[in-house]
Amino acid sequence: MLDFDTICMKEALKLAKQAFDEDEVPVGAVVAYGDRIIGKAYNQVEKLNDPTAHAEILAITAACNFLGSKYLDKCTLYVTLEPCMMCTGAIREAQIATVVYAAPDTTHKKLQANLFETKSGILEAEATALIKSFFKRKRL
């Protein structure tokens, strides 16, 4: 039986694959409150013509709408790629307690890990392979 972290990351990875299929950078995110997913999204920057439409931002918005609150201090964000600085700011503003990410982002500045608890490596190989496949396809 899978632990809840793995279940959530599998859901985020499924969303990342949807982004890949839609020619978006393949990142998926889910927000969990206790043992329930209350927000989920994938990157939609191209689809919405919006540079802020990252998976994390959209999942945070969905979770805030679900709870009717701007604070997610009892929630965990699961994301397939380490969040960028913009998303880190949104995570901080939403007061998310914990961020769990699959693959490290090797191209941008690192998370300000002292702002919230982080955990990494769950399904890292799968998430990394999807990202690499996307950018390899873009370079052809």
N, C-alpha and C positions, 0 to 999 in steps of 0.2 A: 504494500500500500504506500502511496506517495505522501510525503509530508505536505503541509499547506503551502510552504514556500515554493516547492516544486510545482504544485498544482497551479499556483498563481503565475509562476514564470512560464509554464507551458501555455497558459492563456495569453500572456503577453507575447510569446513567440508566435502563436497562431495569428495574432493581430499584426505582428511584424511581417509575416508572410503575406498577409492581405495587402499591406503597404507595398511590398515588393511586387506583387501582382499588378498593382496600380501604378507602378513606376515611381513610387515615392521611396525616399531613404527608408529602409526597412527597420523601423523602430516601433515597438508596441509597448503599451503601459497599462497597468491596472492598479487601482487603489482598493485596498481591503480595509474593512472595519471589522475587527474581530475575525471571525471565520467566514466573512461574506464579502464578495466583490461588489463594490458600490459605484465604481467608475472604471471605464476602460476606453481606450482609443489607440489609434495608430497615427503616424505622421500623415498629415494632409496639407503640407505646404503648397505643393503644386496644384492639387485639386481645388483648394480654397483661395489660391493666389494670395497667401498670407504667410509671411515669414515667421510668425509666432505660432503657427498651427502644428507645433511639435506634439508628439504623443503624450508627453507628460502634462503639458498645459491643458490639452483637451480632456485628459483623464481627471485632472484636478478639478476642472470646471464641472464635469459630470458628477464627481463625488460631492462637491460643494452643493450642487443643485439637489442631489439626493438627500443630503443631510439638512439642507436649508441653513447652512452655516458657511462662513468664509474660512473657518478654521478646521483643520483635519488633524488635530494634535493627538488623536487616538488611532490614527491610520498609518498604514504602511503602503508605500509606493513601490511597485515592482516594475522594472523597466529593462528592456533587452540590451540597452547600451547606456553606459555611464552618462548621466545628464550633463548638458552643456551649462555654461554660466547663466544663460537666460533662464533655463529651467531650474537651476539651482536657486536662483532668486525667487521664483514662483513657489518652489518647495518650501523655502524659508518663510515666505509671506503666509503661506497656508499653514505653517507650523506643523508640517508632517513630521511624525516622530522618527520614522525609519525609512530608509531607501535601500532597496535590494536591487542590484543590477547584475546582469549576466556578464556582459563583455566590457572591458575597460575601453574608454575612448582614448586612442593614442594620438589623436590629431589636435586636441584642444586642451586648454588649461584644465587642471584637475578639480574635482569637487572640493568645496570648502567643507571637508568632512567634519570639522569641529562644530558645524551648525546643527547636525543631526546624526543619528546613528546610521552607519552604512554596513552593508554586507554584500559580498560579491562572489561571483563564480558559479552560481546556479545556472546550469545549461549554457555555460560560457562557450563551449565548442560549437554548439548549434547556432547561437547568436552571432558569433564571430564569422562562421562560415557563410551565413546569410548576408552579412554586411560585405564581406569580401567578394562574394558572388555578384552582388549588386554593382559594386564599383568596378569590378572586372568587366561586366557587361557594358557599363557606361563608357569604358575606355576603348571598346572595340570599334 
